Amino acid sequence: MSEIALWNAVILQAIEDLFRGTDKERRDAFLWFFANNLDFRCVCDWAGVDPMCLRRSMFYKIINGE
């Protein structure tokens, strides 16, 4: 598995936790996505993902109940 694929898997797990996890997993994932932390930005950079675009996408899914 390439490093990019590994970091994309981390993001996919966080998305899974955000929408289908336990209450704690959902809360932790929400904070990871929406708190202004270096960890989130680094993982996005390593995965080749724009962090602001990902945040907007997750916010849109949350407010639209997807």
C-alpha positions in Angstrom: 0.0 0.0 0.0 1.4 3.4 -0.9 1.7 6.1 1.6 -1.0 8.2 -0.2 -3.4 5.2 0.0 -2.6 4.8 3.6 -3.5 8.4 4.5 -6.6 8.2 2.3 -7.6 5.2 4.3 -7.2 7.2 7.5 -9.5 9.9 6.1 -12.0 7.3 4.9 -12.1 5.7 8.4 -12.7 9.2 9.9 -15.6 9.7 7.5 -17.0 6.3 8.5 -16.6 7.2 12.2 -18.3 10.6 11.6 -21.4 9.1 10.1 -21.7 5.5 11.4 -19.5 5.3 14.5 -20.4 5.1 18.2 -21.2 8.4 19.9 -17.6 8.8 21.0 -16.2 7.9 17.5 -18.6 10.4 15.9 -17.7 13.2 18.4 -13.9 12.5 18.0 -14.2 12.5 14.2 -16.3 15.7 14.2 -13.6 17.4 16.3 -10.9 16.0 14.0 -12.6 17.4 10.9 -13.7 20.8 12.2 -11.2 21.8 14.9 -8.4 23.8 13.5 -5.6 21.3 14.2 -2.3 20.5 12.5 -3.0 16.7 12.5 -6.0 17.1 10.1 -4.0 19.4 7.8 -1.0 17.1 7.7 -3.1 14.0 7.0 -4.8 15.8 4.2 -1.5 17.0 2.8 0.0 13.4 2.9 -3.2 12.1 1.3 -3.1 14.7 -1.5 -6.5 16.1 -0.4 -7.4 19.8 0.0 -8.4 20.1 3.7 -10.8 23.0 3.2 -12.6 21.1 0.4 -12.9 18.0 2.5 -14.3 20.1 5.5 -16.8 21.7 3.2 -17.9 18.4 1.8 -18.3 16.9 5.3 -20.2 20.0 6.5 -22.5 19.8 3.5 -23.2 16.1 4.2 -23.9 16.8 7.9 -26.3 19.7 7.3 -28.1 17.8 4.5 -28.5 14.6 6.6 -26.6 12.5 4.1 
